[in-house]
């Protein structure tokens, strides 16, 4: 269309056309600027800094006010990392933590909660969803304190008080079953995100479609399987992708609950290691350069996963044509 | 399949969807639920479909009471205004969906979908998705999906409202033809009185959750039992004037300060015996612009409809809609005299809005 306008209107001098094109580009960049600046300031620049730090030996032990004195060490930090006897354990801890939390809580339970709460009375559904949001809106420190009180040893812990009341043996849960609680504590927070996305997706399915399925002879379960699930495919894939990445980088709750313990790195995950190495070393020796190497690897894993997800799930296609609305 | 509705009520909290509705629909009959938005017609339809449970009353399909029967066990087909095709399924999968749920074998599914698709004229489109179809094609798919399981009752929820005017006309004819052909009891919800008049054997006129009338189109048109029915059925709508009907020497006159029209005895006697003023109703086609007309007025506006002109004539403080031949080229502001065909005139009680002629 614009092509036609250009050729048919030959009286317009080229110079003006050129400046118009420039203007239209300026407009486009102008609109992209706010998001672009955010990405640059809060992602690209930090990544560049961390990338740089990861090839230096900057640490609290050799830190002086003269930053120019920090030493370039090439890939030494990465070499150390690969030879670290615990890196492997931490890596598989991370995969275990992300996979289990994601599949049980952030996706499955979120889906179950949103399906259940959209199939009951609207107000009741709202109340249940509000309850599920509580873990997310509670400050992590308070939230973890609650869990610590619940799981504490007898006679203090609430769960152990029940155990005692019913004549059961008591446990020091965070020492005996740390992974269960790391996953549950994070999972309870994780449910609300998917729940909100899935609920709004389910509620935006046209009522007629849902009624049509019942009239066509489906039970409510068959309707979920044949109509609702396919129609919320895009939000489902979005939640899987987004929550994978956010679980990979989350460590605050684990830090507060077990701080990677008990023992040596039993529940330590990659992002927590980066934090420990760089900012909270056991011996008061913050290895900024070495910790940055952990962070850089995490960013790389995240970017690679994001690209794989986008390719496999064909996000571009899903965004181009929102299936639910395209009736 | 006979459909019997007795004293049906459906309330949503304090909001009344439909109240105390009684309708007996014969086997193979085509019934239209006609009424303005919010009159309860769609609520009634969804209650028949089993989407809503009745608050009160009894619904029978044949002899079976279906009040609490799940939609899937009612063997109904339904066509929606929005078509309600599953966007993630192809046309074939859409039509086959009811069969798949009934666990019909793959081969049978294939045969029956093909057969229905051919009847509906969409045999070429089976591999497409709904998003790739025009509105008319989508509506045919929706109809095919409703028909494929050979339902006992067909429910239509304003199926033609989203189509353009020409297509609506075509589909109207096709649905009527198909319904007569298959003999499936059909209930058709619409707010378009032309659709109801042209397609239905009987029309249930509803307003405010109540049944106003349930009769054949002709009966509703010629002998409306309430002012609502008289005003709702017919296009352009009936003219209403507040008059008093007087009897003098065995002759009857409908009078206002600017009108005095003689009414024949059969129509004039009942309103004359009514205390106080009454509402007179007269259809646009029963008023003519004629040189020998008894009432004179001024043309307020002329709306050309192509075949004829819709003219708004002001007589005193009254306003009458009437239809006139386009050849006469009437203009706004022109003074004309009107002749009223008083044999078709209706009278209503202004308080109860009930007809004074037909009970």
Contacts between the chains, C-beta under 8 A, distances in Angstrom:
chain1	res1	chain2	res2	distance
A	206	B	82	6.2
A	206	B	84	6.9
A	208	B	80	4.5
A	208	B	81	7.5
A	208	B	82	4.7
A	208	B	84	3.9
A	209	B	84	5.1
A	209	B	86	6.7
A	211	B	46	7.0
A	211	B	49	7.1
A	211	B	51	5.1
A	211	B	71	8.0
A	211	B	78	7.6
A	211	B	80	7.5
A	211	B	84	7.2
A	212	B	78	6.7
A	212	B	80	6.1
A	212	B	84	3.9
A	212	B	86	7.8
A	213	B	86	7.7
A	213	B	97	7.8
A	214	B	49	7.8
A	214	B	50	7.3
A	214	B	51	6.4
A	214	B	70	7.6
A	214	B	71	4.1
A	214	B	72	6.4
A	215	B	49	5.4
A	215	B	50	7.7
A	215	B	51	7.5
A	215	B	71	5.1
A	215	B	72	7.9
A	215	B	76	5.9
A	215	B	77	7.3
A	215	B	78	4.4
A	215	B	155	7.6
A	216	B	72	7.9
A	216	B	97	5.4
A	216	B	98	4.3
A	216	B	101	6.4
A	216	B	145	6.8
A	216	B	149	7.8
A	217	B	71	7.8
A	217	B	72	4.3
A	217	B	98	5.1
A	217	B	101	4.1
A	217	B	102	6.0
A	217	B	149	7.0
A	218	B	72	6.2
A	218	B	101	5.3
A	219	B	70	7.5
A	219	B	72	6.3
A	222	B	101	6.3
A	226	B	86	7.9
A	226	B	97	7.2
A	227	B	86	6.1
A	230	B	86	7.9
A	230	B	88	4.3
A	231	B	87	7.3
A	231	B	88	6.3
A	233	B	88	7.8
A	321	B	131	7.6
A	323	B	87	5.5
A	323	B	88	6.0
A	324	B	87	7.1
A	326	B	87	5.6
A	326	B	131	4.4
A	327	B	82	6.6
A	327	B	83	6.9
A	327	B	85	7.0
A	327	B	87	5.9
A	327	B	130	6.5
A	327	B	131	7.2
